[in-house]
């Protein structure tokens, strides 16, 4: 990993995960740029249905956009796409490629994030080379049908059990984010709290202010 653990932790503050469900009449590129202007600190490109060639083309464009704003850019699940367009890293779930195998394919300098719901999963992911964890769903969510609920107590236990940064994911909004204070997380990963909002830039700005308050509490 080219950045230090401290730098990675601070870059995970407002982690925006894309979703083309809310594109309306805009491109994903336009929406991501609005999020970046509003203060998003990390971007994950999440595409579940896009054809590989279109996915690759889109990934290259958004990578350049993130580079302009000096924000890390990772691909959800698709390690081959990440390698092909030289993303900053990959985020994988428990049912995707195991972290050690991802590290072997990506090399030592890329960021690897892993989803975790238990202390055991978290410790194993760290041992196998994960750079950060995404833990959730911390609140009920409509974005992931298979997301298991993770209590505030479990979130706190996971943060205490590992030495890598942890972001909370799942159902987080400006209305509930302060409930995550004192859990040990360094930031939040959100989809609809940014991309489903009528003013993406303003929504991101508000979320960043609240996240900073929550992390420092």
C-alpha positions in Angstrom: 0.0 0.0 0.0 1.5 3.3 -1.1 -0.2 5.3 1.7 0.3 4.9 5.4 -2.3 3.4 7.7 -3.0 6.9 9.2 -3.4 8.4 5.7 -5.7 5.6 4.7 -7.8 6.0 7.8 -8.3 9.7 7.2 -9.2 9.0 3.5 -12.0 6.7 4.6 -13.9 9.5 6.3 -16.7 9.8 3.7 -16.6 6.7 1.5 -19.0 7.1 -1.4 -20.2 3.9 -3.1 -21.7 4.4 -6.6 -25.1 3.1 -7.7 -26.5 3.8 -11.1 -30.1 3.3 -9.8 -30.4 7.0 -9.1 -28.7 8.4 -12.3 -31.9 10.1 -13.6 -30.6 12.2 -16.5 -27.0 12.4 -15.4 -23.9 10.2 -15.9 -22.2 8.4 -13.1 -19.2 10.6 -13.8 -21.2 13.7 -13.2 -22.6 12.4 -10.0 -19.2 11.2 -8.6 -17.8 14.7 -9.4 -20.6 16.3 -7.4 -19.8 14.0 -4.5 -16.1 14.8 -4.7 -16.8 18.6 -4.8 -18.9 18.1 -1.7 -16.0 16.5 0.2 -16.2 12.7 -0.5 -12.8 11.3 0.5 -12.9 7.8 -1.0 -14.8 6.4 -4.1 -15.8 2.8 -4.7 -17.2 1.9 -8.2 -19.9 -0.7 -7.7 -21.3 -2.2 -10.8 -23.3 -5.5 -10.7 -24.9 -5.6 -14.1 -22.7 -3.5 -16.5 -21.0 -5.3 -19.4 -17.2 -5.7 -18.9 -16.1 -3.4 -21.7 -18.4 -0.6 -20.5 -17.4 -1.2 -16.9 -13.7 -0.9 -17.9 -14.3 2.3 -19.8 -16.3 3.9 -17.0 -13.7 2.8 -14.4 -10.9 4.4 -16.3 -12.8 7.7 -16.6 -13.7 7.8 -12.9 -10.2 6.8 -11.9 -8.9 10.0 -13.7 -11.6 12.1 -12.0 -10.6 10.8 -8.5 -6.9 11.4 -9.3 -7.8 15.0 -10.1 -9.3 15.4 -6.6 -6.5 13.2 -5.0 -9.0 10.7 -3.6 -8.5 6.9 -3.6 -10.5 4.9 -6.1 -11.4 1.2 -5.7 -13.4 -1.3 -7.6 -16.1 -3.4 -5.9 -15.5 -7.2 -6.3 -14.0 -7.2 -9.8 -10.3 -7.9 -9.3 -9.7 -8.3 -13.1 -11.2 -4.9 -13.9 -9.1 -3.3 -11.1 -5.9 -4.8 -12.6 -6.8 -3.9 -16.1 -7.3 -0.2 -15.4 -4.9 0.1 -12.5 -7.3 1.1 -9.8 -6.0 2.0 -6.3 -7.5 -1.2 -5.0 -10.5 -3.5 -4.6 -13.2 -4.1 -2.0 -14.4 -7.7 -1.6 -17.2 -9.3 0.3 -17.2 -12.5 2.3 -18.5 -14.5 -0.7 -16.0 -13.0 -3.1 -12.3 -13.7 -3.6 -10.5 -14.2 -0.3 -8.2 -11.3 0.7 -5.0 -13.3 0.5 -5.8 -14.3 -3.1 -6.7 -10.7 -4.0 -3.3 -9.6 -2.6 -1.5 -12.2 -4.6 -3.1 -10.9 -7.8 -3.0 -7.2 -7.1 0.5 -7.0 -5.5 1.7 -5.2 -2.3 0.9 -1.6 -3.2 -2.8 -1.7 -3.7 -5.6 -1.1 -1.2 -7.7 -4.1 -0.2 -11.0 -3.7 1.7 -13.0 -6.6 3.0 -16.6 -6.7 4.3 -17.0 -8.2 7.8 -19.8 -8.9 10.2 -18.1 -10.7 13.0 -14.9 -10.4 15.0 -13.6 -13.7 13.6 -14.1 -12.5 10.0 -12.4 -9.2 10.8 -9.3 -10.8 12.4 -9.0 -13.3 9.5 -9.3 -10.5 6.9 -6.6 -8.5 8.6 -4.3 -11.6 8.8 -4.8 -12.3 5.1 -3.8 -8.8 4.0 -6.8 -6.5 4.2 -6.0 -2.8 4.6 -9.4 -1.8 5.9 -12.7 -3.3 6.8 -16.3 -2.4 5.9 -18.6 -3.5 8.7 -22.4 -3.7 8.5 -25.1 -3.3 7.9 -25.2 -1.1 11.0 -28.7 0.1 10.1 -31.5 -1.5 8.0 -30.6 -0.9 4.3 -32.4 -1.2 0.9 -29.2 -1.3 -1.1 -28.0 -4.8 -0.2 -30.6 -7.6 0.1 -28.1 -9.9 1.7 -26.7 -7.5 4.3 -26.8 -8.9 7.9 -27.4 -6.5 10.7 -24.4 -5.6 12.9 -25.1 -4.1 16.3 -23.3 -1.1 17.8 -21.8 -3.5 20.3 -20.4 -5.8 17.6 -19.1 -2.8 15.6 -17.2 -1.6 18.7 -15.8 -5.1 19.3 -14.6 -5.4 15.7 -12.9 -2.0 15.9 -11.1 -3.1 19.1 -10.0 -6.4 17.7 -8.1 -5.2 14.7 -5.3 -2.8 13.9 -6.6 -1.7 10.6 -9.1 1.1 9.9 -12.9 0.2 10.0 -15.7 2.0 8.2 -19.4 1.4 9.0 -21.7 0.5 6.1 -25.4 0.0 5.6 -28.4 2.3 6.0 -26.3 5.3 7.2 -27.9 8.7 6.8 -27.5 12.2 8.2 -30.3 11.4 10.6 -28.6 8.4 12.3 -24.8 8.9 11.8 -24.2 10.4 15.2 -25.4 7.2 16.8 -22.1 5.6 15.6 -20.0 7.8 17.8 -17.5 6.1 20.1 -17.5 2.8 18.2 -14.0 3.2 16.9 -14.7 3.6 13.2 -12.8 6.1 11.1 -15.6 6.9 8.7 -18.8 5.8 6.9 -19.5 4.1 3.6 -22.7 5.3 2.0 -24.7 5.0 -1.2 -28.2 6.5 -1.0 -27.2 9.2 1.6 -25.3 10.7 -1.2 -26.4 9.5 -4.6 -30.2 9.3 -3.9 -30.3 13.0 -2.7 -31.6 15.8 -4.9 -28.4 17.9 -4.3 -25.5 15.4 -4.2 -22.9 18.0 -3.5 -24.7 19.6 -0.6 -25.7 16.2 0.8 -22.1 15.1 0.7 -21.0 18.3 2.4 -23.5 17.9 5.2 -22.5 14.2 5.7 -18.9 15.1 5.9 -19.5 17.7 8.6 -21.5 15.1 10.6 -19.0 12.4 10.1 -16.2 14.6 11.4 -18.3 15.4 14.4 -19.1 11.7 15.0 -15.4 10.5 14.6 -14.1 13.2 17.0 -16.9 12.6 19.6 
